[in-house]
Amino acid sequence: MYTCRKMTFALTGGSLLSLMLLCTLVGAVEAAAGDEELPDYSSAGADTCLKCHGDDESAHLLALFDGPHGVIADERTPMGASQCESCHGPGGEHAARVGFRQQRPPMPAFGPNALWSKQRENEVCLGCHQDPARRFWDGGTHQSQDVSCVDCHSIHTRRDPVTVQSSQPEVCLGCHTRQRAEIHRAYTHPLRFGEMACSDCHQSHGSPNEFMLESMTINQNCYQCHAEKRGPYLWEHAPVTEDCTLCHRTHGSNHPALLTRRAPLLCQQCHSRSGHPSVGRTGEALPDGSPSVFLLSGSCLNCHSQVHGSNHPSGAMLNR
């Protein structure tokens, strides 16, 4: 025996599982609707929808059946339950015959002129997608900025572009325009080449960490790929252990190694140049009067090559 929506059914096996899933999806839609009275569901499900939305102009919508949401044989998917109305809400009024010059009522959710707000639409998605990766969505940056699931995700596709490494950055950079400009600088992470995704560093569904990072700190995030910089070192360079972004721009830079400035200017933000070969001195300057020869090529790194840290007993100056 199974009770759903004040009705009791005597079912077993797969039929019972189908009914339980249907009630779960319907419950998510009703929860999003609050105390509002929902319209009736259509009598023939997706068949009713496809009478209008199966033409050439709506051909792109049919890609849903090639994706994970459109597997009718899988009772866990929307198409395996109430079909289109599992997500779009009950469309009995929308699908009903309308009079001449009478405007057709809109669907409750996910469509032009939808009745529900973004927050209520998100609740429909979260009715099924309640895994640990989304536990920080409520109160997170995207949620507080009124971003909806469908602003990033494309459901009527064979494969959601935001879940594909090569196409994900284009989705994110549609809003994050400053980062779009930065990744096209001379030195950058390989985001624009499809060899890296934004989600390699950021958790788009929310995170308790700064900038929605995957790891607890910026340094730990960087060490996921740059493990050789982790240390520990016998002689440490203080900025390295504090924050990688003190010296590097994460999304892109016009300086080598994604540096915020070129040496020696970068180094001299902390280190005084007084009495050091980083300034021109009589007898050591170049013939044209430019600064010391010590600044040619790698500049400060000509001597202090182990800038991230050294394990050499005599490496206190990070020069070996």
C-alpha positions in Angstrom: 0.0 0.0 0.0 1.3 3.5 -0.8 -0.4 6.8 0.0 0.2 9.8 -2.3 -1.7 13.1 -2.4 -4.4 11.7 0.0 -4.9 8.6 -2.2 -3.9 5.1 -1.3 -2.6 2.6 -4.0 -2.0 -1.1 -3.8 1.1 -1.5 -6.0 4.3 -3.4 -6.0 7.7 -3.5 -7.7 8.4 -1.1 -10.6 4.9 0.4 -10.5 5.3 1.4 -6.9 8.7 2.9 -7.6 7.3 4.9 -10.5 4.4 6.2 -8.4 6.8 7.2 -5.6 9.1 9.1 -8.0 6.1 10.8 -9.6 4.8 12.0 -6.2 8.3 13.3 -5.3 8.5 15.4 -8.5 4.9 16.6 -8.1 5.8 17.5 -4.4 8.7 19.6 -5.6 6.5 21.5 -8.0 3.8 22.0 -5.3 6.5 23.2 -2.8 7.6 25.8 -5.4 4.1 26.9 -5.8 3.5 27.4 -2.1 -0.1 27.8 -1.2 -1.2 28.6 -4.7 -3.7 26.3 -6.3 -2.0 24.5 -9.2 -3.8 24.0 -12.6 -4.5 20.5 -13.8 -2.0 18.4 -15.6 -2.5 17.7 -19.2 -4.2 14.5 -20.2 -1.6 13.0 -22.5 1.6 14.4 -21.1 4.4 15.0 -23.6 2.2 13.9 -26.5 0.0 17.0 -25.8 3.1 19.2 -25.7 4.6 17.8 -28.9 1.5 18.6 -30.9 2.7 22.2 -30.9 6.3 22.0 -29.8 7.4 19.2 -32.3 7.6 21.3 -35.4 10.7 22.6 -37.2 10.8 25.8 -35.1 10.9 23.7 -31.9 13.3 21.1 -33.2 16.0 22.2 -30.8 13.8 21.3 -27.9 13.7 17.6 -29.0 17.4 17.3 -28.2 16.1 16.7 -24.7 15.4 13.1 -25.6 19.1 12.6 -26.4 20.1 13.8 -22.9 19.9 12.4 -19.4 16.6 14.2 -18.6 14.7 12.6 -21.5 15.2 8.9 -20.9 11.6 7.7 -20.7 12.6 4.2 -19.6 14.5 5.6 -16.5 12.0 6.3 -13.8 14.4 8.7 -12.1 14.2 11.2 -14.9 11.5 13.8 -15.6 10.4 12.1 -18.8 10.1 8.9 -16.9 7.6 10.5 -14.5 5.3 13.4 -15.5 7.3 14.1 -18.6 7.5 17.7 -19.6 5.3 18.8 -16.7 7.7 17.3 -14.2 9.8 20.5 -14.6 7.5 23.0 -16.4 4.6 22.4 -14.0 1.1 21.4 -14.7 0.0 22.6 -18.1 -3.6 21.7 -18.3 -4.7 25.3 -18.8 -1.9 26.0 -21.3 -2.7 22.9 -23.4 -6.5 23.4 -23.4 -8.3 24.7 -26.4 -8.6 28.5 -26.4 -11.1 30.7 -28.2 -10.5 32.9 -31.2 -8.1 35.8 -30.4 -7.9 34.5 -26.8 -4.4 34.5 -25.3 -3.1 31.1 -24.3 -2.1 30.9 -20.6 1.6 30.5 -20.0 3.2 27.5 -18.4 4.0 27.9 -14.7 7.8 27.6 -15.1 10.7 27.6 -17.5 9.5 29.4 -20.6 8.5 32.8 -22.0 6.2 34.6 -19.7 6.5 31.9 -17.1 4.5 32.5 -13.9 7.1 31.5 -11.4 10.1 33.5 -10.2 13.6 32.3 -10.6 13.8 31.2 -7.0 10.7 29.0 -7.4 12.0 27.6 -10.6 15.2 26.7 -8.8 13.3 24.8 -6.2 11.9 22.5 -9.0 15.5 21.6 -10.0 16.7 21.2 -6.4 13.8 18.9 -5.8 15.8 16.2 -7.6 19.4 17.6 -7.5 20.1 17.5 -3.8 23.6 16.1 -3.7 26.5 17.3 -1.5 27.9 19.5 -4.3 24.8 21.8 -3.9 24.6 22.0 -0.2 26.0 25.6 -0.2 23.6 26.9 -2.9 21.3 28.6 -0.4 22.9 31.8 0.6 25.7 31.4 -1.9 26.9 34.1 -4.3 25.0 33.0 -7.3 21.8 32.3 -5.4 21.9 35.7 -3.7 22.4 37.4 -7.1 19.2 35.8 -8.3 20.9 33.5 -10.7 18.7 30.7 -11.8 19.7 27.1 -12.8 18.6 27.7 -16.4 20.8 30.8 -16.7 23.8 28.4 -16.7 22.3 25.0 -17.6 20.8 23.9 -20.9 18.4 21.0 -20.4 17.1 20.6 -23.9 20.5 19.4 -25.2 22.2 16.1 -25.7 24.9 17.3 -23.3 24.7 20.4 -21.2 27.5 22.8 -22.3 28.3 23.9 -18.8 29.2 20.3 -17.9 31.7 20.0 -20.8 35.3 21.2 -20.1 35.8 22.7 -23.5 32.5 24.7 -23.6 32.0 25.5 -19.9 34.2 28.7 -19.9 32.1 30.3 -22.6 29.0 29.9 -20.4 30.6 31.4 -17.3 32.3 34.2 -19.2 28.9 35.4 -20.5 28.5 37.1 -17.1 32.1 37.3 -15.9 33.3 39.8 -18.5 36.4 41.0 -16.7 37.7 37.4 -16.5 36.9 37.0 -20.2 39.3 39.9 -21.0 42.0 38.5 -18.7 42.1 35.1 -20.2 42.9 36.6 -23.6 46.1 38.2 -22.3 49.5 37.1 -23.3 50.0 34.7 -20.4 47.1 32.8 -19.0 45.7 29.4 -17.9 44.5 27.3 -20.9 40.8 28.2 -20.4 40.3 29.5 -23.9 41.9 26.5 -25.4 39.4 24.0 -23.8 42.1 22.4 -21.7 40.8 23.7 -18.4 37.3 24.6 -17.0 36.3 27.2 -14.5 35.0 24.4 -12.2 38.6 23.1 -11.8 39.0 26.0 -9.4 35.5 27.3 -8.5 32.4 25.6 -7.1 29.6 27.3 -9.0 26.8 26.0 -6.7 28.3 27.7 -3.7 31.2 27.2 -1.3 32.1 28.3 2.2 35.5 29.5 0.8 36.5 32.8 -0.7 35.7 33.3 -4.4 33.7 30.0 -4.2 37.0 28.1 -4.4 37.1 24.3 -4.5 39.7 24.3 -1.7 39.8 26.2 1.6 42.4 28.7 0.6 43.8 30.2 -2.6 47.1 28.4 -2.1 45.5 25.0 -1.6 43.6 25.6 -4.8 46.8 26.3 -6.7 48.6 23.4 -5.2 46.1 21.0 -6.8 48.0 21.5 -10.0 51.2 23.2 -8.9 52.2 20.6 -6.2 55.9 21.3 -6.7 55.4 24.8 -5.1 53.8 23.4 -2.0 56.9 22.8 0.1 57.5 22.8 3.0 60.9 24.4 2.5 63.8 24.9 4.8 64.0 28.5 3.6 60.5 29.9 2.8 59.6 33.0 0.9 56.9 34.7 3.0 54.6 35.9 0.2 54.5 32.4 -1.2 53.2 30.8 1.9 50.7 33.6 2.5 48.9 34.0 -0.9 49.9 33.1 -4.4 48.0 36.1 -5.8 50.4 38.5 -4.2 52.6 37.9 -7.1 50.4 36.1 -9.7 47.2 37.0 -11.5 45.1 33.9 -11.7 43.1 34.5 -14.8 45.7 36.1 -17.0 48.5 38.7 -17.2 50.7 40.4 -19.8 53.8 39.4 -17.8 55.5 36.0 -17.9 54.3 33.4 -15.4 51.1 35.4 -14.8 53.0 37.9 -12.6 51.3 41.1 -11.5 54.5 43.0 -12.5 57.8 42.2 -14.0 60.9 41.9 -11.9 62.6 43.9 -10.4 59.4 46.1 -9.9 57.5 43.1 -8.5 60.3 42.3 -6.0 60.8 45.9 -5.1 57.3 46.2 -3.8 58.6 44.5 -0.6 62.4 44.6 -0.9 64.3 47.9 -0.7 66.7 48.5 -3.6 69.0 50.7 -1.6 72.6 49.4 -1.6 71.7 46.4 -3.8 72.8 45.6 -7.4 69.2 46.3 -8.6 70.2 50.0 -9.1 72.7 51.4 -11.5 76.1 51.9 -10.0 79.3 53.5 -11.3 81.4 50.9 -13.2 78.5 48.4 -13.4 76.0 50.3 -15.5 75.7 49.5 -19.2 77.4 51.9 -21.7 74.1 53.7 -22.4 73.7 54.5 -18.7 70.9 52.0 -18.1 70.7 50.1 -14.7 73.0 47.4 -13.5 73.8 44.3 -15.7 72.3 42.3 -12.9 68.9 43.3 -14.1 69.3 41.7 -17.6 67.6 38.5 -18.6 65.9 37.1 -15.4 66.5 40.2 -13.4 66.4 39.3 -9.7 66.0 35.7 -10.6 69.5 35.7 -12.1 70.7 35.2 -8.5 67.6 34.4 -6.5 66.4 31.6 -8.7 64.5 29.6 -6.0 61.9 32.3 -5.5 59.3 29.9 -4.1 61.6 28.5 -1.4 64.8 26.5 -1.0 65.9 23.4 0.8 69.6 24.0 0.4 71.4 24.5 3.7 73.0 27.7 2.3 69.8 28.8 0.5 68.7 31.5 3.0 68.8 34.1 0.2 66.9 31.7 -2.1 69.8 31.7 -4.5 70.4 27.9 -4.5 
